[in-house]
Amino acid sequence: MPCDSTPTAVGRETTSRTPSTGRSRRTGLPVSGISGTHEWGERETDDFAQAGALYRLIDNSARRRLIDNIADGLAKANHSEIVDRSVSCFRKADPDYGRSPPAVAENRLSR
């Protein structure tokens, strides 16, 4: 049954009144105090720092598997723009991360 109602804000909880019945119903959870949400403007955004930190954290064998998997995908890409954009993102995370996949993919293509 569709609800033709107009929501009304009550704190962080929402109350809706259904016109056909006149009944109110509440949706959401009542919240007071700190709710765990924060303004985005309060922190600097860096889309690549966490990826770079993880790349440097993993051991050499895990790094090699990651590079091999990425290189397999890059070798199958039909458009150089896709490869260039991907490599650019890897390079922003870590310079080695940006160099390794294309080198491995190029080596596989030349065989």
WOQUI-V116629 format. One record per backbone hydrogen bond with DSSP energy under -0.5 kcal/mol. NH is the residue of the N-H (numbers start at 1). CO is the residue of the C=O. If there is no record, write none. Layout:
[[NH & CO] [NH & CO]]
This chain:
[[4 & 2] [5 & 3] [6 & 17] [7 & 5] [8 & 15] [10 & 13] [13 & 10] [14 & 27] [15 & 8] [16 & 25] [17 & 6] [18 & 16] [18 & 23] [19 & 4] [19 & 17] [21 & 18] [22 & 18] [25 & 16] [27 & 14] [42 & 39] [43 & 40] [46 & 44] [52 & 48] [53 & 49] [54 & 50] [55 & 51] [56 & 52] [57 & 53] [58 & 54] [63 & 59] [64 & 60] [65 & 61] [66 & 62] [67 & 63] [68 & 64] [69 & 65] [70 & 66] [71 & 67] [72 & 68] [73 & 69] [74 & 70] [75 & 71] [76 & 72] [76 & 73] [77 & 73] [77 & 74] [82 & 79] [83 & 79] [84 & 80] [85 & 81] [86 & 82] [87 & 83] [88 & 84] [89 & 85] [90 & 86] [91 & 87] [92 & 88] [93 & 89] [94 & 90] [98 & 94] [99 & 95] [100 & 96] [101 & 97] [103 & 99] [104 & 100] [105 & 101] [106 & 102] [107 & 103] [108 & 104] [109 & 105] [110 & 106] [111 & 108]]
